[in-house]
Amino acid sequence: MSHKVCLITGASSGIGEYLAYEYAKLGYRLVLTGRDQKLDAVKNRCNSRFPKILVQPELVDVNDEQGMKEMINRTLSNSELGRLDVVVANAGYASGGPLEKISVDIYRKQMETNVFGVLHTIYPCLDALKKSKGKLALIGSVNSYLSVPTNSAYSMSKYALRALGEAITYELSPKGVSVSMIYPGFVKSVIRLKDNHGNVVEDKKDFAANLAMPTDKAAKQIARAIERRKKEKIITYHGIVAIYLKRYVPWFVRLLFRFQSKSPKNKIL
Ligand SMILES: NC(=O)c1ccc[n+]([C@@H]2O[C@H](COP(=O)([O-])OP(=O)(O)OC[C@H]3O[C@@H](n4cnc5c(N)ncnc54)[C@H](OP(=O)(O)O)[C@@H]3O)[C@@H](O)[C@H]2O)c1
């Protein structure tokens, strides 16, 4: 087979959607997953820009382990797809709130989607990736390094992804599969407009709107890092600064958050 196939989870909006356009531009056939009919609009936009690219939308929740297996088996037995060269485990959402105002259930659901959803993506793809000597990418976050007040559930899930990615890099590399850990800072998307269950809240404002990188720019950088089989890529300059501070000047970060937590203006805590 001369064609290449890229699977992206969570491609109905944001980073996943723009990664779909990037990979279409690179000539890959696409399998795009999400839980929403918005996927059809993404497919149509892909096809209006790249009419020759085959795009297969798949409505499936990453929490549904069996559904994910079936979707990947369908892809591999489809004669027009039949292989996997790039797999991007991107689907996720961000729960917020201080420990005392959220519940174990919020933590559990966050881990289910952001961590176990990624495992549900990886396992059924493994043989196909080994066969193609393909590329696996996990979308972490700057919060994979920096656990910030009111963000413990999300940070926990993204720290866990970093641990997963680091370990399996060594395991899969001898089998020809590269693992790229992607750590975005603020990127334009609806992620910060959603509630703790991942549903968009109409009147919510994006507190990072002024700092956020345009989604197409972020997707371009992410695709380039995956294609070059980079082990790690931090997206956005503010993300690089934040991770640098956490790694090399942790006392400064502690001071900053202690100050922020004590501020009378901070009504969230
Ligand atoms: N944007 C940022 O600033 C930023 C920063 C750091 C990391 N990230 C990470 O980047 C990834 C993409 O986020 P985004 O910013 O592009 O947010 P987004 O626009 O909200 O996109 C999230 C995508 O994940 C999908 N998704 C969520 N839960 C899912 C589930 N249970 N099953 C299947 N699909 C699911 C959503 O699809 P449906 O809801 O339609 O199913 C949507 O397509 C996430 O992992 C996020 O943590 C984003």
PDBQT file of the ligand as one rigid body, heavy atoms in Angstrom, charges set to zero:
ROOT
HETATM    1  N1  LIG A 301      -6.188  24.310  24.095  1.00  0.00    +0.000 N 
HETATM    2  C1  LIG A 301      -5.279  24.356  25.042  1.00  0.00    +0.000 C 
HETATM    3  O1  LIG A 301      -4.923  25.438  25.537  1.00  0.00    +0.000 OA
HETATM    4  C2  LIG A 301      -4.629  23.085  25.527  1.00  0.00    +0.000 A 
HETATM    5  C3  LIG A 301      -3.504  23.198  26.335  1.00  0.00    +0.000 A 
HETATM    6  C4  LIG A 301      -2.884  22.042  26.786  1.00  0.00    +0.000 A 
HETATM    7  C5  LIG A 301      -3.345  20.806  26.400  1.00  0.00    +0.000 A 
HETATM    8  N2  LIG A 301      -4.454  20.709  25.617  1.00  0.00    +0.000 N 
HETATM    9  C6  LIG A 301      -4.929  19.365  25.271  1.00  0.00    +0.000 C 
HETATM   10  O2  LIG A 301      -5.204  19.288  23.900  1.00  0.00    +0.000 OA
HETATM   11  C7  LIG A 301      -6.205  18.305  23.659  1.00  0.00    +0.000 C 
HETATM   12  C8  LIG A 301      -7.285  18.895  22.762  1.00  0.00    +0.000 C 
HETATM   13  O3  LIG A 301      -7.919  19.952  23.456  1.00  0.00    +0.000 OA
HETATM   14  P1  LIG A 301      -8.504  21.259  22.726  1.00  0.00    +0.000 P 
HETATM   15  O4  LIG A 301      -7.906  22.425  23.375  1.00  0.00    +0.000 OA
HETATM   16  O5  LIG A 301      -8.437  21.122  21.275  1.00  0.00    +0.000 OA
HETATM   17  O6  LIG A 301     -10.005  21.191  23.279  1.00  0.00    +0.000 OA
HETATM   18  P2  LIG A 301     -11.405  21.005  22.547  1.00  0.00    +0.000 P 
HETATM   19  O7  LIG A 301     -11.563  21.976  21.441  1.00  0.00    +0.000 OA
HETATM   20  O8  LIG A 301     -12.385  20.983  23.644  1.00  0.00    +0.000 OA
HETATM   21  O9  LIG A 301     -11.272  19.569  21.876  1.00  0.00    +0.000 OA
HETATM   22  C9  LIG A 301     -11.316  18.402  22.633  1.00  0.00    +0.000 C 
HETATM   23  C10 LIG A 301     -11.625  17.262  21.710  1.00  0.00    +0.000 C 
HETATM   24  O10 LIG A 301     -11.642  16.065  22.499  1.00  0.00    +0.000 OA
HETATM   25  C11 LIG A 301     -12.853  15.403  22.249  1.00  0.00    +0.000 C 
HETATM   26  N3  LIG A 301     -13.285  14.636  23.423  1.00  0.00    +0.000 N 
HETATM   27  C12 LIG A 301     -13.407  15.050  24.695  1.00  0.00    +0.000 A 
HETATM   28  N4  LIG A 301     -13.846  14.053  25.471  1.00  0.00    +0.000 NA
HETATM   29  C13 LIG A 301     -13.969  12.980  24.656  1.00  0.00    +0.000 A 
HETATM   30  C14 LIG A 301     -14.395  11.649  24.843  1.00  0.00    +0.000 A 
HETATM   31  N5  LIG A 301     -14.755  11.192  26.042  1.00  0.00    +0.000 N 
HETATM   32  N6  LIG A 301     -14.417  10.813  23.784  1.00  0.00    +0.000 NA
HETATM   33  C15 LIG A 301     -14.066  11.260  22.560  1.00  0.00    +0.000 A 
HETATM   34  N7  LIG A 301     -13.667  12.506  22.316  1.00  0.00    +0.000 NA
HETATM   35  C16 LIG A 301     -13.631  13.350  23.347  1.00  0.00    +0.000 A 
HETATM   36  C17 LIG A 301     -13.858  16.480  21.908  1.00  0.00    +0.000 C 
HETATM   37  O11 LIG A 301     -14.836  15.907  21.096  1.00  0.00    +0.000 OA
HETATM   38  P3  LIG A 301     -16.398  15.882  21.440  1.00  0.00    +0.000 P 
HETATM   39  O12 LIG A 301     -16.610  16.678  22.698  1.00  0.00    +0.000 OA
HETATM   40  O13 LIG A 301     -17.025  16.415  20.242  1.00  0.00    +0.000 OA
HETATM   41  O14 LIG A 301     -16.656  14.438  21.608  1.00  0.00    +0.000 OA
HETATM   42  C18 LIG A 301     -13.001  17.415  21.074  1.00  0.00    +0.000 C 
HETATM   43  O15 LIG A 301     -12.926  16.962  19.738  1.00  0.00    +0.000 OA
HETATM   44  C19 LIG A 301      -6.732  17.884  25.035  1.00  0.00    +0.000 C 
HETATM   45  O16 LIG A 301      -6.139  16.662  25.411  1.00  0.00    +0.000 OA
HETATM   46  C20 LIG A 301      -6.249  19.000  25.958  1.00  0.00    +0.000 C 
HETATM   47  O17 LIG A 301      -6.060  18.561  27.270  1.00  0.00    +0.000 OA
HETATM   48  C21 LIG A 301      -5.110  21.817  25.167  1.00  0.00    +0.000 A 
ENDROOT
TORSDOF 0
